[in-house]
Amino acid sequence: MKPKGDIVLVTGSNGRIGTAVMQRLRKHFDNVVGFDQTAPEPPPPKCVRIPVDITSDDSMYEGMRILREHHGAKIAAVVHLAAYYDFLGKPSPKYDQITVEGTRRLIQELRAGFDVTQFIFSSTMLVHKPGEPGIFFTEKWPIGPTWAYPESKVRTEAVIHKERGDISTVVLRFAGVYDDRCHSPPLANQMQRIYERQLASHLYSGETSHGQSFVHMDDVVDAIEHAIVRRAKLPSESVILIGEPEVVSYDELQHTFMRLIHNESLETHNVPGLIAKTGAWVEDHILGEKTFIKPWMIDRANDHYAIDISHAHTLLDWTPSHTLRETLPKMVAALKADPLGWYRENELEPPSSLLTNDKKSAKQKAK
């Protein structure tokens, strides 16, 4: 017997955002289904996960068959979070296979066998050209991605526009996502450098007055929820920037992290781009060190992204309830409370001192 009520389908449902979205949407829908490449983890209460590889025609077809037979063919909203992402900075075939063509395959299958009201796509503000301090750009700001990840989002947005048919679409261009325990690669690596007192923590190759907008994961989920709840009132195609309008500069981040972590001040020295790129290349290719900073990032050190979110307020009745500045102490508190756990959660290589302390603690507990 098929459950009653419209379906909400969430792709990339195993991720932090996907899981949080599924949990939230249970308030509004009885039929919340997730697609992900594997479904080993138990889904949130009263939710269902179906294993689907969006790069495979056969897997997508089978997933859609199961969805239709067990849950019905009427979909209120699709929240499409599944995508490829890395910090290598160079093109990868996975961007096309997963993000671009995976989206095309998903929409075509939806159009072929389902009645879909709304399709929400998780994009990024980085599809736009960088701005300058003092400029808060809107959705009409020129498109100008500067590396492979946002380039793939631009191509995918074009696919959605072409393939959507009569499905209403919402493209949410998110700022950098973080939460109370960080889970933001740029911020986590900046915290790591300062926590370990690395020499690199004192060096920067761009203007320290520049920065970028961020958005708390809770506010990401709120924006998605608002878009679904207001789906009948939205235009047939919407593009909306989602993030905090206040930008915390790199310089403020440096000083705040140093004060919160070590209760000290920090002086940041500017390093010419060529020297910084050479140093990053040597660390990566000669010394074999697993450093976050790659040569391509040096070219992006001056990029500045500050956004005008008035469109989000008008269309979605959404404004962020968190700020990065207010959350930084929570991030540092989480690091101090359980350094090794924090490192592992943020997928960082812990220093030998933490591993040694962990082994000593384990031995003491075993006695």
MOQUIPE-V819207 format. One record per residue. RES is the residue in one letter. PHI is phi in whole degrees, 0 to 359 (* if undefined). PSI is psi in degrees with one decimal (NA if undefined). Layout:
res=RES phi=PHI psi=PSI
res=RES phi=PHI psi=PSI
This chain:
res=M phi=* psi=130.5
res=K phi=281 psi=139.0
res=P phi=298 psi=148.7
res=K phi=281 psi=153.9
res=G phi=98 psi=158.8
res=D phi=293 psi=156.6
res=I phi=266 psi=145.5
res=V phi=244 psi=124.1
res=L phi=252 psi=128.5
res=V phi=241 psi=117.8
res=T phi=268 psi=156.3
res=G phi=67 psi=36.0
res=S phi=286 psi=-13.2
res=N phi=278 psi=-15.6
res=G phi=286 psi=170.7
res=R phi=300 psi=-45.6
res=I phi=291 psi=-44.2
res=G phi=301 psi=-45.2
res=T phi=297 psi=-43.6
res=A phi=295 psi=-38.5
res=V phi=295 psi=-44.5
res=M phi=299 psi=-44.0
res=Q phi=299 psi=-43.9
res=R phi=294 psi=-41.3
res=L phi=286 psi=-10.1
res=R phi=295 psi=-19.4
res=K phi=294 psi=-27.4
res=H phi=249 psi=-24.6
res=F phi=227 psi=144.3
res=D phi=271 psi=-9.1
res=N phi=233 psi=77.4
res=V phi=254 psi=119.6
res=V phi=236 psi=138.7
res=G phi=246 psi=141.4
res=F phi=251 psi=132.2
res=D phi=205 psi=164.4
res=Q phi=300 psi=-36.1
res=T phi=229 psi=159.0
res=A phi=228 psi=54.4
res=P phi=281 psi=-29.1
res=E phi=274 psi=145.4
res=P phi=295 psi=138.1
res=P phi=287 psi=168.1
res=P phi=303 psi=157.3
res=P phi=309 psi=133.5
res=K phi=65 psi=21.1
res=C phi=243 psi=161.7
res=V phi=231 psi=140.0
res=R phi=243 psi=137.3
res=I phi=241 psi=126.7
res=P phi=290 psi=120.6
res=V phi=218 psi=129.1
res=D phi=262 psi=108.3
res=I phi=287 psi=-6.0
res=T phi=273 psi=-3.7
res=S phi=245 psi=126.6
res=D phi=300 psi=-45.0
res=D phi=294 psi=-44.1
res=S phi=295 psi=-41.1
res=M phi=295 psi=-42.6
res=Y phi=298 psi=-45.0
res=E phi=294 psi=-41.3
res=G phi=299 psi=-42.1
res=M phi=293 psi=-36.2
res=R phi=298 psi=-45.2
res=I phi=296 psi=-42.9
res=L phi=301 psi=-47.6
res=R phi=293 psi=-43.8
res=E phi=289 psi=-33.6
res=H phi=259 psi=-18.8
res=H phi=231 psi=-13.4
res=G phi=105 psi=178.5
res=A phi=244 psi=6.5
res=K phi=255 psi=112.5
res=I phi=248 psi=120.8
res=A phi=289 psi=-43.7
res=A phi=205 psi=144.1
res=V phi=249 psi=126.1
res=V phi=253 psi=104.5
res=H phi=263 psi=100.4
res=L phi=254 psi=-19.7
res=A phi=297 psi=128.2
res=A phi=193 psi=165.9
res=Y phi=260 psi=145.3
res=Y phi=206 psi=132.3
res=D phi=211 psi=172.8
res=F phi=247 psi=26.6
res=L phi=283 psi=-25.2
res=G phi=83 psi=-10.3
res=K phi=249 psi=160.2
res=P phi=301 psi=145.0
res=S phi=224 psi=141.2
res=P phi=300 psi=-21.1
res=K phi=293 psi=-27.7
res=Y phi=298 psi=-43.6
res=D phi=287 psi=-44.4
res=Q phi=297 psi=-44.3
res=I phi=267 psi=-57.4
res=T phi=286 psi=-52.4
res=V phi=280 psi=-62.7
res=E phi=288 psi=-29.9
res=G phi=299 psi=-39.6
res=T phi=292 psi=-42.2
res=R phi=300 psi=-45.4
res=R phi=299 psi=-42.1
res=L phi=298 psi=-48.7
res=I phi=294 psi=-40.8
res=Q phi=296 psi=-40.0
res=E phi=292 psi=-38.3
res=L phi=296 psi=-44.2
res=R phi=294 psi=-32.1
res=A phi=285 psi=-29.8
res=G phi=225 psi=7.4
res=F phi=221 psi=157.3
res=D phi=260 psi=101.9
res=V phi=250 psi=126.3
res=T phi=276 psi=-44.6
res=Q phi=217 psi=142.3
res=F phi=233 psi=116.3
res=I phi=254 psi=127.9
res=F phi=246 psi=131.9
res=S phi=273 psi=102.4
res=S phi=252 psi=-160.4
res=T phi=218 psi=147.8
res=M phi=295 psi=-16.8
res=L phi=288 psi=-3.3
res=V phi=292 psi=-20.6
res=H phi=275 psi=159.5
res=K phi=294 psi=145.1
res=P phi=298 psi=153.2
res=G phi=252 psi=-154.2
res=E phi=226 psi=156.2
res=P phi=307 psi=134.5
res=G phi=99 psi=-15.2
res=I phi=258 psi=123.2
res=F phi=248 psi=103.9
res=F phi=272 psi=154.7
res=T phi=256 psi=-175.0
res=E phi=296 psi=-16.7
res=K phi=271 psi=-3.1
res=W phi=300 psi=143.5
res=P phi=305 psi=142.8
res=I phi=283 psi=133.0
res=G phi=191 psi=66.2
res=P phi=298 psi=145.2
res=T phi=249 psi=0.1
res=W phi=203 psi=-179.7
res=A phi=297 psi=-40.6
res=Y phi=299 psi=-56.9
res=P phi=295 psi=-27.6
res=E phi=300 psi=-40.3
res=S phi=294 psi=-32.4
res=K phi=290 psi=-36.5
res=V phi=298 psi=-46.2
res=R phi=296 psi=-36.8
res=T phi=288 psi=-38.2
res=E phi=302 psi=-39.2
res=A phi=294 psi=-38.6
res=V phi=297 psi=-43.7
res=I phi=298 psi=-44.6
res=H phi=300 psi=-40.3
res=K phi=284 psi=-38.5
res=E phi=262 psi=-3.9
res=R phi=291 psi=-24.8
res=G phi=62 psi=-126.0
res=D phi=260 psi=15.7
res=I phi=280 psi=129.0
res=S phi=289 psi=137.2
res=T phi=237 psi=146.0
res=V phi=230 psi=117.5
res=V phi=259 psi=113.5
res=L phi=261 psi=113.0
res=R phi=266 psi=95.8
res=F phi=280 psi=146.9
res=A phi=285 psi=-177.2
res=G phi=295 psi=128.8
res=V phi=269 psi=138.9
res=Y phi=217 psi=172.3
res=D phi=215 psi=-169.9
res=D phi=294 psi=-21.6
res=R phi=255 psi=13.2
res=C phi=92 psi=-87.6
res=H phi=51 psi=36.3
res=S phi=231 psi=112.6
res=P phi=307 psi=-46.4
res=P phi=298 psi=-44.1
res=L phi=290 psi=-42.0
res=A phi=297 psi=-40.3
res=N phi=289 psi=-34.2
res=Q phi=295 psi=-41.8
res=M phi=297 psi=-41.6
res=Q phi=300 psi=-46.0
res=R phi=300 psi=-40.4
res=I phi=285 psi=-42.8
res=Y phi=301 psi=-40.7
res=E phi=272 psi=0.6
res=R phi=55 psi=42.3
res=Q phi=291 psi=149.4
res=L phi=302 psi=-36.8
res=A phi=297 psi=-19.9
res=S phi=292 psi=-17.6
res=H phi=263 psi=0.4
res=L phi=241 psi=143.6
res=Y phi=207 psi=140.7
res=S phi=260 psi=0.0
res=G phi=241 psi=-170.6
res=E phi=284 psi=118.6
res=T phi=290 psi=-10.6
res=S phi=280 psi=-10.0
res=H phi=273 psi=163.8
res=G phi=188 psi=-165.8
res=Q phi=214 psi=157.6
res=S phi=289 psi=146.2
res=F phi=233 psi=170.8
res=V phi=209 psi=133.9
res=H phi=290 psi=144.7
res=M phi=301 psi=-35.2
res=D phi=300 psi=-37.4
res=D phi=287 psi=-30.1
res=V phi=299 psi=-48.7
res=V phi=297 psi=-39.6
res=D phi=301 psi=-44.7
res=A phi=297 psi=-41.4
res=I phi=295 psi=-43.5
res=E phi=300 psi=-45.6
res=H phi=299 psi=-40.1
res=A phi=296 psi=-38.9
res=I phi=287 psi=-45.3
res=V phi=299 psi=-34.6
res=R phi=261 psi=18.7
res=R phi=302 psi=-33.6
res=A phi=288 psi=-18.1
res=K phi=261 psi=-8.3
res=L phi=274 psi=154.7
res=P phi=299 psi=164.9
res=S phi=295 psi=-26.6
res=E phi=224 psi=124.8
res=S phi=229 psi=140.5
res=V phi=235 psi=124.7
res=I phi=222 psi=127.9
res=L phi=279 psi=134.1
res=I phi=233 psi=114.9
res=G phi=179 psi=179.8
res=E phi=272 psi=129.5
res=P phi=291 psi=-25.8
res=E phi=277 psi=126.8
res=V phi=255 psi=126.4
res=V phi=271 psi=119.7
res=S phi=293 psi=161.6
res=Y phi=300 psi=-39.1
res=D phi=297 psi=-44.3
res=E phi=295 psi=-39.7
res=L phi=300 psi=-45.1
res=Q phi=303 psi=-53.1
res=H phi=293 psi=-37.8
res=T phi=293 psi=-46.2
res=F phi=298 psi=-41.5
res=M phi=295 psi=-41.6
res=R phi=294 psi=-43.9
res=L phi=288 psi=-34.8
res=I phi=276 psi=-46.0
res=H phi=242 psi=-2.2
res=N phi=56 psi=41.3
res=E phi=225 psi=167.6
res=S phi=267 psi=162.3
res=L phi=223 psi=131.7
res=E phi=257 psi=125.7
res=T phi=257 psi=127.6
res=H phi=257 psi=137.9
res=N phi=280 psi=133.1
res=V phi=244 psi=128.2
res=P phi=306 psi=143.0
res=G phi=306 psi=-43.8
res=L phi=297 psi=-41.4
res=I phi=294 psi=-42.2
res=A phi=296 psi=-41.4
res=K phi=294 psi=-38.8
res=T phi=296 psi=-43.8
res=G phi=297 psi=-41.9
res=A phi=295 psi=-38.7
res=W phi=293 psi=-42.4
res=V phi=297 psi=-45.3
res=E phi=300 psi=-40.0
res=D phi=282 psi=-47.0
res=H phi=262 psi=-28.4
res=I phi=261 psi=-51.0
res=L phi=276 psi=-16.7
res=G phi=69 psi=24.1
res=E phi=277 psi=138.7
res=K phi=276 psi=79.8
res=T phi=262 psi=147.4
res=F phi=288 psi=-39.8
res=I phi=289 psi=119.4
res=K phi=250 psi=157.2
res=P phi=307 psi=-38.0
res=W phi=295 psi=-27.7
res=M phi=291 psi=-27.0
res=I phi=300 psi=-39.1
res=D phi=293 psi=-20.7
res=R phi=260 psi=3.2
res=A phi=298 psi=-26.8
res=N phi=268 psi=-3.8
res=D phi=298 psi=138.7
res=H phi=227 psi=128.4
res=Y phi=230 psi=108.0
res=A phi=234 psi=130.2
res=I phi=242 psi=151.7
res=D phi=264 psi=117.6
res=I phi=256 psi=22.1
res=S phi=297 psi=-32.3
res=H phi=295 psi=-40.8
res=A phi=296 psi=-38.6
res=H phi=293 psi=-41.4
res=T phi=290 psi=-49.1
res=L phi=280 psi=-40.0
res=L phi=253 psi=-7.1
res=D phi=55 psi=44.7
res=W phi=240 psi=133.1
res=T phi=220 psi=149.6
res=P phi=292 psi=142.9
res=S phi=259 psi=-5.7
res=H phi=242 psi=160.9
res=T phi=227 psi=148.5
res=L phi=299 psi=-43.0
res=R phi=302 psi=-41.4
res=E phi=285 psi=-20.9
res=T phi=268 psi=-19.8
res=L phi=307 psi=-44.3
res=P phi=299 psi=-33.4
res=K phi=293 psi=-40.6
res=M phi=300 psi=-47.1
res=V phi=292 psi=-37.4
res=A phi=298 psi=-38.9
res=A phi=294 psi=-40.2
res=L phi=297 psi=-46.1
res=K phi=291 psi=-34.8
res=A phi=291 psi=-35.9
res=D phi=209 psi=77.9
res=P phi=304 psi=-47.5
res=L phi=295 psi=-42.2
res=G phi=297 psi=-40.1
res=W phi=297 psi=-44.2
res=Y phi=301 psi=-46.2
res=R phi=293 psi=-40.6
res=E phi=299 psi=-37.0
res=N phi=266 psi=12.3
res=E phi=56 psi=46.8
res=L phi=247 psi=149.8
res=E phi=282 psi=114.7
res=P phi=288 psi=148.2
res=P phi=293 psi=157.6
res=S phi=301 psi=-31.7
res=S phi=299 psi=-38.9
res=L phi=292 psi=-39.8
res=L phi=294 psi=-39.8
res=T phi=296 psi=-45.8
res=N phi=298 psi=-36.7
res=D phi=294 psi=-40.3
res=K phi=293 psi=-41.3
res=K phi=298 psi=-41.8
res=S phi=295 psi=-39.7
res=A phi=296 psi=-40.2
res=K phi=295 psi=-41.0
res=Q phi=295 psi=-38.1
res=K phi=291 psi=-29.9
res=A phi=285 psi=-20.0
res=K phi=286 psi=NA
